[in-house]
């Protein structure tokens, strides 16, 4: 079970190494806000972040403007920083932040396309795209035009930019955010620090085995949300994703990188389609909705009434794919 909410969030056990920052839960948005602030107000750190690259633009620091979660051209940029050189020319820095979540399909390539389009339209004179993540996240196959910077190296650079309490706190913030590196560590932490979450999921797994023996695969055992992606044996993860949204009482079978028009045409030809068609720009889904929503804090008593029915609908969507796989493979863009 790949929990998309918890994939963007980490929990850490605090020790004396992080005595200045006592935050114990981190989400990617925390990193977005941190980076937007430092690039805007800390000229030394901004110069390091921009200049730490084989190709960098010559500009004044800090940034004249920073924005977070900016959606354009079908993609979201976590942080965009705008710079100006002495001649008044504009340069743009695009940053994708990660903690443990996997990159979406061609996510960084979309950043590059977006940066190039801006430059071609005359919005900017030059651009950079960076992936900012813990060192353990290191990706040796980043596309050309993207450089990775680690939280750990950024913490060292930040330390050199000053020695006041704020700098010390921010350095420890970055180091704490890089501690948990995989699902197993997160499961272990949640199991030891949130006993009710462990009990709730253990009860769910017991009920699942009673109702759907051996069917569902759970990659993350103890997420603290009910938004995740269950799988089954032989599930083609490169093509599909099941979005199990307990808090909304709905479940989607999402077809990744597909042609929506072709998807609709093929679905029309198949009888007894479960759910409703939901179309986005580059993907489409079958959605079953209208079930009773739930969260973990609702307790053990709601599992049979609310949780198991949603698993049943997830299985119905997966079985629909299996029964119609030959036809449905025609929706994907090669």
Secondary structure, DSSP 8 states (H G I E B T S, - for coil): -B-HHHHTEEE----GGGSS----EEEHHHHHHHHHHHHHH-HHHHHHHHHSSSS-----SS-SEEEEEEEETTEEEEEEEEEE-TT--EEEEEEEE-SS----TTHHHHHHHHHHHHHHTTS-SEEEEEEEE-GGG--TT--TTEEEEEHHHHHHHHHHT--SHHHHHHHHHHHHHTS--SHHHHHHHHHHH-HHHHHHHHHHHHHHHHHSTTTEE-SSS--SSSEEB-EETT--TTTEEEEEETTTTEEEEEETTB-HHHHHHHHHTSSS--SEEEE-SS-EEEEE--S----GGG-GGGIIIIIHHHHHHHHHHHHHHHHTHHHHGGGB--
